[in-house]
Amino acid sequence: MSLKLTKPQGHALFVVLTCLFMSCGISIALTFVKLGFHERFVSEWTKSWAISFLVSVPIAFVAVPVARRIADSVTR
């Protein structure tokens, strides 16, 4: 059995995975700047990551198509 997604499902997966990776990296960086390697680092980072991921996904579903249209309008 092979798992194949439709184009819209693939796009949705792409958006969610991009948000997952970007929110992880940004939340690690910001938590480190805020706390350094503190004993609360992991708990603060996971809380920050969860919030940033939940915020970034709906924004990305709106922003990605807009960004694609803007990029398409200025390219040949």
C-alpha positions in Angstrom: 0.0 0.0 0.0 1.4 3.3 -1.1 0.4 6.6 0.5 -0.1 9.2 -2.2 -1.6 12.6 -1.5 -3.6 14.8 -3.9 -2.1 18.1 -4.9 -4.2 20.1 -2.3 -3.3 17.6 0.4 0.3 17.8 -0.5 0.2 21.6 -0.3 -1.5 21.4 3.1 1.2 19.0 4.3 3.9 21.3 2.9 2.5 24.3 4.8 2.2 22.4 8.1 5.7 20.9 7.9 7.2 24.3 7.0 5.5 25.8 10.0 6.6 23.0 12.2 10.3 23.4 11.2 10.3 27.2 11.2 8.5 27.6 14.5 10.8 25.1 16.1 14.0 26.9 15.0 12.7 30.3 15.8 11.3 29.3 19.2 14.6 27.6 20.1 16.6 30.8 19.1 14.3 33.2 21.0 14.1 31.0 24.1 17.9 30.8 24.1 18.2 34.6 23.8 15.7 35.1 26.6 17.0 32.4 29.0 20.3 31.0 27.8 20.7 27.3 28.7 18.7 27.6 31.9 17.1 24.7 33.8 13.7 25.9 32.5 14.9 26.0 28.9 13.1 22.8 27.7 9.8 23.6 29.4 9.8 27.2 28.2 10.9 26.2 24.7 8.1 23.6 24.3 5.5 26.1 25.5 6.8 28.7 23.1 7.0 26.2 20.2 3.4 25.0 20.7 2.1 28.6 20.7 4.2 29.7 17.7 3.1 26.6 15.7 -0.6 27.1 16.5 -0.3 30.8 15.4 1.9 30.1 12.3 -0.3 27.5 10.6 -3.4 29.6 10.0 -1.3 32.5 9.0 0.7 30.4 6.6 -2.5 29.1 4.9 -3.3 32.7 4.1 0.2 34.1 3.5 1.6 31.3 1.2 -0.9 31.8 -1.6 -0.6 35.6 -1.4 3.2 35.3 -1.5 3.0 32.9 -4.4 0.8 35.4 -6.4 3.1 38.3 -5.6 6.2 36.2 -6.7 4.4 35.1 -9.8 3.5 38.6 -10.7 7.1 39.8 -10.7 8.7 36.8 -12.4 8.7 35.9 -16.1 
